[in-house]
Amino acid sequence: MVRPVRDDVTVVQANGVELGIESFGRADHPLILLVGGTTMLSWPDALCEGLAANGRRVVRYDLRDSGASTTLDPQNPGYGLRDLAADAAALVEMLGARTAHLGGVGVGGMVAQVAALDHPEKFSALTLVGTRPVAPGPADADLPEHDPAVMAALFSPPVPNWTDRDAVAAFAAEGAEARGDDPEDARATAARIWDRTPSNDPAVHQANQLGMVFSRIDCAPRWRERLGELDMPTLVVHGSADPFFPVGNAEALAAEIPAARLLVLDGMSTTLRTADADQVASAMLAL
């Protein structure tokens, strides 16, 4: 089933749930499937358009309980990380492709790692952006943790009224400044996410803006020890100035995935920048 939501977004059925997707490029071109982190807008328009202009069919999508995808109870999700990985594999089949180049950013990068490990027959290449090889929560001893000063700054402002679009956008801009991301880009993206949210429930808006649902899902068992099983071209992209998942997390990923390429973007923090779209697209197309 395909159901239009707006001119640019449709909802499709995959793995028994509804997932919001947005497509770029021709349907007969090789598929690049981009996992949102948690909404699809974690992947910049310019990157999607650049990949499509170079002969790829690009589909970015919202994880469950975000954006236009199935929303039941984001404060008490009844699914785990393996279900989200199965969603990605099911989407490849639903979209009529044999395999796809899979990309994941942030928590979507965790989904992408597990999807590639659990469903290797569905994926031909892997791009991991701003992520790490373990689930949310305390990191392994060898992985650099969140910058404590940045975390304190992020959690010190009062939360906004999640049903107030302008307040949510201002809150996002303040958080971006604390992380070292572009505040105005964050403000604009937060407003777009708010506009795309099909519910006016404050909990749903909060889940869409912060991805809090991901901290509540079951991510067991660990997958880091399986990364050596990955047998596909892999690109690891990370910002040199990322305070949330410092770049050592990307270095570990690239070291543990056979023949992975590491692309460190100078000065980038947690958010993929439009200014880097051409460089990232070129690296992805080279896989």
N, C-alpha and C positions, 0 to 999 in steps of 0.2 A: 504493500500500500504506500502511495505517495500522496501527501496532503500539503498543499501550499499554505504557508503562514503569512509571508509577505512576498514581494516581488523577488527578493534575493534568497529567501530561506524556505525550505520545505521540511516536512517531517516524514520520515520513512520508518517502516517496521523492520527491525532486525533483532534477532535473539529474543523475541517476545516482548520487546519494549519499543517505544517511539523515540527516535533520535533526530534532533534538528541538524540539518546539513545545509551547506552552501557550496555550490559547484562553480568551477572556473574551467574554461577550455572545452575542447570537443570530447564527446562521450566515447569516441573510438580511439582516443590516445591513451598511452600507458598511464595507469592510475597512481597518483600520490595521495595517500589518505593521511590527514593531519588531525591528530587527537587534540582537542582543546585542553587547556589547562587552567580552569575547568571549562570555560566557554571557548568557542571557536575563535573569538577575537584575540586570543593570545597569539594567533598567527596573523601578521600584518597583511593588509590588503595588497600592498606592493609586492610582497614575496609571493603570494598566491598568483597574482597577475603575471609576475615575471616568469614563474614556472610554466604557467599556461601558455605564455607567448613563445615558449621554447618547446612546444609539442607535448605537453603533459596535461592530463585531466586531473585537476586538483579538487579534492573534496575535503573541506574542513568541517568538523562536527563538534557538537556540545556533548560532554559527558552526561550521564544520567543526573537528574536533579540539578541541572543547570541549563541556562538559555531556553531553547525551544524543546528540549528533550523531556522525556517522562519525568514528572515531578510528583512524588507521593508524599514523603515525609523526610525532608532533608536533614531534620534533626535526629532521625532514627532510621537510617537506610537499612533496607532488608537485603542487601547484596554485598559482595566483597570484591576485592581487586581482580580475582579471577573472572568474575562475571563481566567486569568492564573490559578485560582482555578479550573475552569471548565476543563481546559486542563488536570490537574492531574486526575480528575475523569474520563475523557474520555480515558486517557491512561490505566487505570485499565481495562476498558472494552476492549479496543483494544488489550491488551496483553492477553486476554482470562481468566482473573482472576475474581472471584466473589468479593473479597475484597483484600485490601493491607494494610500492615503496611506502613504508610507514614512518610518520614523524610524530614525535611527542614532545611537548614543552612543559616544564615544571612537573606537576603531578601527572600530567599526560605522558611525560617521559617515563614515568614508572609503569603506567599502563602499557606503553609501547614495548618496554623491555620484556614484560611478562607475556604480552601477546606474541612477540617474536619467538620467545622460548616455548610457549605452550602450543602455538599454531604455526610452526615454521614453514609449512607448506603454503601458507597464505601470503607470505611476505618475501619480497625479493631484495629489499634494502631497508636500512634503518637510519633515521636521523633523530638524535637525542639532544634537546636544547635545554640548558639551565636546569638540569636535574641531577639525581644521584642514584647509586645502586642499592639503596635501602629505603624502607618505607618511612612515612612521617613518624616523628618521635625522635628519641635519642639516636644519634648516629653511631656507627662503629668507631672504635677508638682511633683508628687511623684516618678517619674522615674529618675534615674541618667542619665545625658546627656553625650555626647562625652567629653573626656578630652581635654580642650582647648589647652594645650601645644602640645599634639599629633596632633590635627587637624591643628595647625599652621605649624608644621613640615611637615605634609603630603602635604599641599597646597603651601608651599614655593618653592620647586624645580620647575624649568621650565618643562613643559610637553615634552615628547620625540616626535620624529618623529614616529608616530604610525605605519608606514610602515617599520620601521627599527627594525628587530627582536632583535638584541643585545641591542639597546637603550631601547626598551620596557622592556626587561628582567632586565637591570640595574636599570631602574626606579622602577620596582616592588621590587627589592631587597632593594633599598633605603627606599621605603615606609614601607616594612616589618620591617626594623631595627627601624624605628621611632615608629612603633606600638608595638614592642617587639616580633614580629614573627621571624622565622628563615630566614635570608636573602637568603641563598643559596637554601632553599626549595622554597621560593617565586620566585627566579630567574628561577629555573627549571620549576615550574608550569606555569609561565608567558610565557616561551618559548613553552611549550606544547599547551597552549591556542592559542598562535599566530599561531603555526603550524596547529591547527585544524580549524582556521578561514577560511571559504571558500571564502572570499572576501579580496581584497587588498585596500578597501576603508578605509581611516583613521578613519572616524566616526564609522565604524563597528569594527575595531580593538580597538578603545577607549571604545566602549560600552562593548565589550567582556572582556577587562582587568579591567574596573572600575565599570561595572554595572550601568553606569550613566542613562541608559534608565529607571531604576526603579524609579528614582526621578522625572520622567516626566509623569508617568502614573497616572490615577485617582484611588486612593485607598479608596474613600468614598463608603459606610458609614463606620463609626468606627465599630470595632468588639470586642474590649476589654470587653465591657459590656456583651457580649454573651459567654465569656469563660466558665462560669458556666454550660452551656448547654452541654459541651463536655462529652460524656459518653463512653470513651474508655481508655484503659491503656495508660498513657502518661509519657514519659521521657523527662526531660529538662536538657540539657547538656550545660555547660558554663565554660569559662576559668576564673580563679580567678583574672587574670591580664589583662582582656579585657578592653582597654581604649576607645573603640569605642561604645560598648554597655556594660557599667560596669555591674558587676554581680547582682546588685540590680534589673535589668530588668528581669533576670532569676528568681530571688526570687519572684518577682511579678507574673510572669507566673505560677510558680509552686504553689503559694498560691491560685491563682484564678481558676485553672483547677482542678476539683475534683480528689482527690487521685493521683495527679501527683507526680512523684519522681524527685528530684533534684540531679544531679550529677555535682559537681563543681570540675574541673580539676586544680590541683595546678600548678600555674605558667603559664598556657596556656593563650595566648592572644586572637587574633581574629580567628586564623586558626586552624582547627582540625589537631593535630599532628599525624604522623605515630606512634610515640611512645605510643600514647594513644589508638591505634586502637583496641587492644585486650580488654581493659577495656570497651570501648564504645560498642563494639560488644556484649560482655557478658551482659551488661545492656540492650541493645536492645533485645537480645534473651530472656531475662527474662520477658519481657512484656507479 
